[in-house]
Amino acid sequence: MTESLADFLRRVRVQVDDALDRWLPRPPVCPDIVSEAMRYSVFAGGKRLRPVLALAAAEAAASRHTAGGAGAVEARDAFRLALPSACAIELIHTYSLIHDDLPAMDNDSLRRGRPTLHTIYGDGIAILAGDGLHAEAFTLLAREPASSDDAALAARKLRVARVIGEAAGPLGMVGGQAIDLQAADQVPGHRLTLDYDGLRAMHARKTGALIRAAAVSGAIMTGASDSLVAAVERYAADLGLAFQIIDDVLDVEGTPEQLGKTTGKDAAADKPTYPSLYGLEASRALAGECVSRARRTLADAGLIDSQLTGILDWVVSRKN
Amino acid sequence: MTESLADFLRRVRVQVDDALDRWLPRPPVCPDIVSEAMRYSVFAGGKRLRPVLALAAAEAAASRHTAGGAGAVEARDAFRLALPSACAIELIHTYSLIHDDLPAMDNDSLRRGRPTLHTIYGDGIAILAGDGLHAEAFTLLAREPASSDDAALAARKLRVARVIGEAAGPLGMVGGQAIDLQAADQVPGHRLTLDYDGLRAMHARKTGALIRAAAVSGAIMTGASDSLVAAVERYAADLGLAFQIIDDVLDVEGTPEQLGKTTGKDAAADKPTYPSLYGLEASRALAGECVSRARRTLADAGLIDSQLTGILDWVVSRKN
């Protein structure tokens, strides 16, 4: 493997942006305002962490199949096969940000350095743009790649649809966000107080589930064995936890300019966070432990020589 | 065919309610509040029009395959095969009602004779419960029936996932709701004025698309030919239009007690409706024409001797 992480990230972002632009519906079949609103949020300059993870997992799993063989060609196929699910997950992530930013939820007016969608089009269109992206995610997954008369491919896509649906739904992201609302005392009569285990369980749903689904979907789309899929999922669980801890740390240490969003909101809302429970230093150490564990998982599964390794360092050393 | 429409409706409702109760996630894997909120809306006593249509189309298509053959057994298989997509569509319909009722959209406090979800749990949980049902719809479709290692079945389910995704998304329901918001002048700077064609196109998206998808999904799941699927879709397009016209008529003629929701809202919001454009009598006549056309479609496709015929009369003669 000679491609640097920076080159890989650039390649993924170009391909994902290009595919999303091609696959998202346009006027006149899509009403102007819905198309504009969806694209405003989809092309807002996100990190594309989930597609990066999905496509890195796909290439890693493919090279593991063919270790010593025609790895290069397999990797190209892996990328093509996993691109639709990678994009689908990014659409789900984007819809969740739109809904989370609403006044009824986190009430954020700044996201990725730009005004949030509802501050521009109003809450109604923001809700609908989110709903539209949510539906498009599954439409795109069912439709692409076009050769869906391939029975093995159909079975894999169906398995991925279930993985993504479960990660996005009440058992995953939606459930986590509901618990977060309760913890922030935003659901009258249903306040929850979270201890460390509760906090971790909430994050495992709210951000962890979709991150795991991204990596798992990439592995599934290349036809990886169940044990390889399981290893990729363990890796992604640790990565997701590290990602969340660093997110909490940046909310304390970062500036709005650096992060492109309002900072210090967790403390202001009296939300439990890793720094509030452990302090900044111990939180960073905790993230470091997750990275070490994830690295061992990769080594044991024969996946250490892949972009999945570099992604670990990227996630904990990021500044936004 | 000896089963009465009333018996068929009863059978569908019992089976659909039972399946939804079995398939919707429960605590502890689903957070309590999300489970409660989703079930409050799913089991609110809806008509189950979309599942009725999906399952009637499945049984009709199956009996058409085997005309003169072992129709009874085929019909039972058809029902079982189409039940997951029928339930998935009902979940999508339910989520759309929850989101449409929000203050940011139609701002309704009464639905099916009960307080709307957001008036009980707040807007945040209502948004999340809707999002949860949306994800569950695709999860359920991908997961059920359990024998998903059947390659032909996987291909059909994937096709249905695309049909449902397109009908629910920006090209369908979400797009129609956005146009409706614009027509009601609820999107500052983006008001739309709808003439008759515009009104029909809006309804074809907002309510028509999912009604068509319901019927089509039932036919696809039984392995119907493309021409039979197309006939079922034409039938459902006319049925959907008749349904919407009668909806508008009932908003004028009905009482809140009868309908279980606030009436007269269209006129109050100065929304264009069939009665406002044509008057009540001509609107009812227009619905009658749709029914006649749909009946001819059924006759031409050899589907007239099915529950699809009775559903036409049910839809136009309903009082709520």
Interface residues (C-beta under 8 A of the other chain):
Chain A: P25 V29 C30 P31 I33 V34 S35 M38 Y95 S96 H99 L102 A104 M105 Y121 G122 D123 G124 I125 I127 L128 G130 D131 G132 H134 A135 E136 F138 T139 L140 L141 A142 R143 S148 D149 A151 A152 A154 A155 K157 L158 R159 A161 R162 I164 G165 E166 A168 G169 P170 L171 V174 G175 Q177 A178 I179 L181 Q182 Q186 V187 P188 H190
Chain B: P25 V29 C30 P31 I33 V34 S35 M38 Y95 S96 H99 L102 A104 M105 Y121 G122 D123 G124 I125 A126 I127 L128 G130 D131 G132 H134 A135 E136 F138 T139 L140 L141 A142 R143 S148 D149 A151 A152 A154 A155 K157 L158 R159 A161 R162 I164 G165 E166 A168 G169 P170 L171 V174 G175 Q177 A178 I179 L181 Q182 Q186 V187 P188 H190
